[in-house]
Amino acid sequence: MKPKRILNLNKNTTMKATTFIFFLLCCFSCYSQKADSINLPIPYLFVDEMPKYEGGNKSVKEIIDHNIQWPGEFDGQGTVLVSFVVTKDGKIENIKIEKGLCDECNAEAIRLIKLLTKWIPGKVDSKNVDVLLYIPIKFKISD
């Protein structure tokens, strides 16, 4: 007694089905590669040469101290921790509040970081790269 075939497929039909499935898998594979390549590059945290502000760290402090405006409704003290990326072109991008105080303090911290426009990019193997930096902006009442 011959075993019963559930599906009556001949070799030609089987070959077509296999080819079609293979084609679908290739399409999905190509699509996933395309989606992955859209992701933005991840900035470095550790580099051979850190980005530098053209006037040095002292200049960064002077710019922040000279331009800081006390938020109107804020009656306390504290620090806003800001992160940003210094790009391989020396520009600032992706400014984020990592630890904030109030909305007005956070907005003022972002405004101050945007004033720091003259950066020398960080380097890895003598090539300019995007680097993630953190700067604390202190809001404190002077004595």
C-alpha positions as CSV (number, residue, x, y, z in Angstrom):
1,M,0.0,0.0,0.0
2,K,1.4,3.4,-1.0
3,P,1.3,6.2,1.5
4,K,-1.3,8.9,0.8
5,R,0.0,12.3,-0.3
6,I,-1.6,15.1,1.6
7,L,-0.8,17.6,-1.2
8,N,-0.4,16.5,-4.7
9,L,2.8,18.4,-5.7
10,N,4.9,17.5,-8.6
11,K,8.6,18.5,-8.9
12,N,7.9,21.6,-10.9
13,T,5.4,23.0,-8.3
14,T,7.8,22.2,-5.5
15,M,10.7,24.0,-7.3
16,K,8.5,27.1,-7.9
17,A,7.4,27.2,-4.2
18,T,11.1,26.8,-3.0
19,T,12.2,29.6,-5.4
20,F,9.4,31.9,-4.2
21,I,10.3,31.3,-0.5
22,F,14.0,31.9,-1.2
23,F,13.1,35.1,-3.0
24,L,11.0,36.3,-0.1
25,L,13.8,35.6,2.4
26,C,16.2,37.5,0.3
27,C,13.8,40.5,0.1
28,F,13.4,40.5,3.9
29,S,17.1,40.2,4.4
30,C,17.8,43.2,2.1
31,Y,15.1,45.2,3.8
32,S,16.5,44.6,7.3
33,Q,20.0,45.7,6.1
34,K,18.6,48.9,4.7
35,A,16.8,49.7,8.0
36,D,19.9,49.1,10.0
37,S,22.0,51.5,7.9
38,I,19.6,54.4,8.6
39,N,20.7,54.5,12.3
40,L,22.8,57.5,13.3
41,P,26.4,56.9,14.3
42,I,26.9,56.4,18.0
43,P,29.2,59.1,19.4
44,Y,32.4,58.1,21.2
45,L,32.8,58.5,25.0
46,F,36.5,57.7,25.1
47,V,38.8,59.0,22.4
48,D,42.5,59.6,21.8
49,E,42.0,63.4,21.9
50,M,39.0,64.9,23.6
51,P,37.2,67.8,21.9
52,K,38.4,71.2,23.1
53,Y,36.8,74.5,23.2
54,E,38.9,77.0,21.2
55,G,39.5,79.2,24.3
56,G,40.0,76.3,26.6
57,N,38.0,75.2,29.7
58,K,38.6,78.5,31.4
59,S,36.8,80.2,28.4
60,V,33.8,77.8,28.7
61,K,33.5,78.8,32.4
62,E,33.8,82.5,31.6
63,I,31.1,82.3,28.8
64,I,28.7,80.4,31.1
65,D,29.3,82.7,34.1
66,H,29.0,85.9,32.0
67,N,25.9,84.9,30.1
68,I,23.9,83.0,32.7
69,Q,20.5,84.5,33.5
70,W,18.7,83.5,36.7
71,P,15.4,81.8,36.0
72,G,12.6,84.1,37.3
73,E,10.5,81.6,39.3
74,F,13.5,79.5,40.6
75,D,14.2,80.2,44.3
76,G,16.7,77.4,45.0
77,Q,20.1,76.2,44.0
78,G,21.3,73.2,42.1
79,T,23.0,71.8,39.0
80,V,21.7,71.0,35.6
81,L,23.7,68.2,33.8
82,V,23.7,68.7,30.1
83,S,25.0,66.3,27.5
84,F,25.7,67.1,23.9
85,V,27.7,65.8,20.9
86,V,30.7,67.7,19.5
87,T,30.6,66.5,15.8
88,K,33.6,65.7,13.7
89,D,33.1,69.2,12.2
90,G,33.3,70.9,15.6
91,K,29.6,71.7,15.8
92,I,27.2,71.0,18.7
93,E,24.3,68.6,18.2
94,N,21.8,66.6,20.3
95,I,21.8,68.8,23.4
96,K,19.9,66.9,26.2
97,I,19.2,67.5,29.8
98,E,20.5,64.5,31.7
99,K,19.6,65.8,35.2
100,G,17.4,68.9,35.4
101,L,16.0,71.2,38.0
102,C,13.0,73.2,36.7
103,D,11.9,73.8,33.2
104,E,13.3,77.4,33.2
105,C,16.7,76.2,34.5
106,N,16.8,73.4,31.9
107,A,16.0,75.9,29.1
108,E,18.7,78.3,30.4
109,A,21.2,75.5,30.5
110,I,20.4,74.6,26.8
111,R,20.7,78.2,25.8
112,L,24.1,78.5,27.4
113,I,25.4,75.4,25.7
114,K,24.3,76.7,22.4
115,L,26.6,79.7,22.9
116,L,29.6,77.4,22.9
117,T,30.1,77.2,19.1
118,K,33.9,77.0,18.6
119,W,35.0,73.4,19.3
120,I,38.0,71.5,18.0
121,P,36.7,68.0,17.3
122,G,37.9,64.9,19.2
123,K,40.1,62.3,17.5
124,V,40.5,58.6,17.2
125,D,43.5,57.4,15.2
126,S,44.1,61.0,14.1
127,K,40.6,61.1,12.5
128,N,37.9,63.6,13.7
129,V,35.0,61.8,15.3
130,D,31.7,62.6,17.1
131,V,32.2,62.7,20.9
132,L,29.6,62.8,23.6
133,L,30.4,65.4,26.4
134,Y,28.7,66.4,29.7
135,I,28.8,69.8,31.3
136,P,27.2,70.7,34.6
137,I,25.6,74.2,34.7
138,K,25.4,75.4,38.3
139,F,22.7,77.7,39.6
140,K,23.8,79.0,43.0
141,I,23.2,82.1,45.0
142,S,26.5,84.1,45.4
143,D,27.6,85.2,48.8
